[in-house]
Amino acid sequence: MSSAKRQPLKAGKENQNVPVETAEQRIENLEAIVTLQAATINNFQGMNEQLVRLLNEYQKTIHEHQETIC
């Protein structure tokens, strides 16, 4: 990242004074954020699937023990 202070991008002609490299850096940073968010979502989905499997196994075990008791 550049140490130069960035000005927010605005619609219209105001964008013309934003340096190209700053806009490119912003795009790269946003792409990195999106990539990290996608990885986080993927990780949460995997954790969720694992939790569902564990819950199903736990419920099956409880059901088997209830049948044994009754």
Backbone bond lengths (Angstrom), bond angles and torsions (degrees), N, CA, C in turn:
res aa  C-N    CA-C-N  psi(-1)  N-CA   C-N-CA  omega(-1)  CA-C   N-CA-C  phi
1 M - - - 1.446 - - 1.517 110.22 -
2 S 1.284 114.95 147.31 1.459 121.42 179.67 1.518 109.44 -80.13
3 S 1.334 115.47 147.90 1.463 118.96 177.70 1.523 111.47 -84.27
4 A 1.336 117.20 -7.73 1.467 120.68 179.04 1.521 109.43 -69.43
5 K 1.332 114.87 143.42 1.460 119.65 179.42 1.520 109.31 -69.95
6 R 1.310 116.34 131.85 1.460 120.97 -178.92 1.514 110.19 -96.93
7 Q 1.307 115.29 144.80 1.450 120.52 174.21 1.517 107.68 -101.44
8 P 1.330 117.04 143.64 1.463 118.65 -179.39 1.524 111.04 -62.73
9 L 1.323 115.27 143.94 1.460 120.15 176.94 1.519 109.30 -72.38
10 K 1.320 116.39 138.98 1.460 121.61 179.33 1.516 108.46 -125.52
11 A 1.306 115.87 157.18 1.462 120.64 178.18 1.525 109.78 -72.21
12 G 1.307 115.74 146.80 1.459 119.94 173.62 1.507 113.82 92.21
13 K 1.340 115.83 -153.19 1.462 122.32 -173.19 1.526 113.19 -67.50
14 E 1.315 118.57 -20.32 1.460 120.80 -178.60 1.526 111.50 -60.01
15 N 1.328 117.83 -26.56 1.462 121.50 -179.57 1.516 112.90 -66.17
16 Q 1.294 118.27 -20.52 1.459 121.16 -174.90 1.522 112.61 -65.34
17 N 1.329 118.35 -22.91 1.462 119.61 -179.20 1.531 112.76 -92.81
18 V 1.321 118.00 3.66 1.462 121.25 177.79 1.528 108.08 -85.27
19 P 1.323 117.83 125.24 1.466 119.44 -179.73 1.529 111.35 -59.05
20 V 1.338 115.85 143.28 1.460 121.00 -178.20 1.519 111.01 -59.37
21 E 1.331 117.81 -42.43 1.455 119.58 -178.00 1.525 111.69 -64.37
22 T 1.328 117.80 -33.63 1.458 120.04 177.58 1.520 110.20 -64.98
23 A 1.318 116.74 -44.02 1.461 120.21 177.90 1.524 110.23 -63.59
24 E 1.334 117.19 -41.04 1.465 120.64 178.64 1.524 111.13 -64.98
25 Q 1.323 116.43 -39.76 1.465 120.10 177.88 1.521 110.50 -64.13
26 R 1.310 116.57 -40.83 1.463 119.98 178.58 1.518 110.58 -62.41
27 I 1.319 115.80 -42.78 1.466 119.64 178.43 1.527 110.09 -61.90
28 E 1.332 117.06 -45.55 1.467 120.80 178.62 1.525 111.12 -60.98
29 N 1.322 116.62 -42.26 1.466 120.30 179.02 1.523 111.23 -64.44
30 L 1.326 116.46 -42.11 1.462 119.72 178.31 1.523 111.05 -65.55
31 E 1.336 116.54 -39.64 1.464 119.79 177.04 1.528 110.77 -62.50
32 A 1.326 116.84 -39.45 1.464 120.59 178.04 1.523 110.69 -64.76
33 I 1.325 116.80 -40.71 1.468 120.88 178.20 1.520 110.34 -63.30
34 V 1.330 116.86 -45.46 1.466 120.89 179.72 1.528 110.19 -61.35
35 T 1.333 116.59 -41.85 1.465 120.69 178.79 1.524 110.75 -61.86
36 L 1.330 116.79 -44.74 1.464 120.50 178.46 1.524 111.65 -64.27
37 Q 1.330 116.42 -40.17 1.462 119.54 178.81 1.525 110.75 -64.93
38 A 1.330 116.98 -40.48 1.466 120.53 178.24 1.528 110.36 -63.36
39 A 1.327 117.03 -41.30 1.463 120.64 178.03 1.526 110.82 -64.86
40 T 1.322 116.58 -39.68 1.466 120.98 178.47 1.521 110.87 -64.23
41 I 1.333 116.40 -44.70 1.465 120.70 178.42 1.519 110.13 -61.44
42 N 1.327 116.50 -44.37 1.462 121.06 179.27 1.528 110.62 -60.81
43 N 1.327 116.35 -41.81 1.458 120.91 178.50 1.526 110.92 -63.69
44 F 1.329 117.08 -44.02 1.461 120.42 178.46 1.524 111.45 -63.61
45 Q 1.329 117.18 -38.41 1.460 120.08 177.92 1.523 110.60 -62.77
46 G 1.327 116.38 -42.00 1.464 120.14 177.41 1.517 111.78 -63.58
47 M 1.323 116.63 -42.61 1.462 120.66 177.98 1.519 110.51 -63.87
48 N 1.334 116.94 -40.62 1.453 121.26 179.50 1.527 110.57 -62.82
49 E 1.331 116.89 -44.53 1.465 120.42 178.62 1.526 110.94 -61.07
50 Q 1.323 116.44 -40.98 1.461 120.41 178.69 1.527 110.68 -65.01
51 L 1.319 117.30 -42.00 1.466 120.65 178.67 1.521 111.64 -64.17
52 V 1.329 117.20 -38.92 1.467 120.77 178.05 1.527 109.82 -63.85
53 R 1.343 117.14 -43.60 1.473 120.23 177.92 1.526 110.82 -60.85
54 L 1.332 116.57 -45.66 1.465 120.32 179.69 1.526 111.69 -63.00
55 L 1.325 116.41 -40.64 1.459 120.31 178.47 1.523 110.69 -63.59
56 N 1.327 116.78 -43.18 1.465 120.35 178.45 1.525 111.41 -61.94
57 E 1.335 116.88 -42.48 1.467 120.43 177.47 1.525 110.68 -62.99
58 Y 1.320 116.36 -42.31 1.465 121.06 179.53 1.524 110.66 -62.62
59 Q 1.336 116.74 -45.18 1.463 120.25 179.54 1.525 111.14 -64.26
60 K 1.329 117.17 -38.10 1.466 121.37 177.61 1.526 110.01 -63.50
61 T 1.333 116.92 -43.41 1.467 121.54 179.11 1.521 110.66 -62.82
62 I 1.320 117.21 -43.88 1.470 121.00 178.23 1.524 110.03 -60.73
63 H 1.325 116.59 -44.67 1.465 120.80 -179.84 1.534 110.50 -61.57
64 E 1.326 116.92 -42.49 1.468 120.49 178.96 1.520 111.05 -63.66
65 H 1.325 117.79 -40.86 1.466 121.03 179.09 1.525 111.03 -67.95
66 Q 1.327 117.16 -36.63 1.460 119.98 178.07 1.523 110.50 -64.67
67 E 1.334 116.98 -39.20 1.465 120.34 177.89 1.526 110.53 -65.21
68 T 1.332 116.96 -36.27 1.463 121.60 179.59 1.527 110.19 -67.40
69 I 1.325 116.63 -40.20 1.464 121.45 -177.75 1.520 111.07 -70.30
70 C 1.324 117.12 -41.27 1.471 120.96 -174.56 1.494 113.85 -79.60
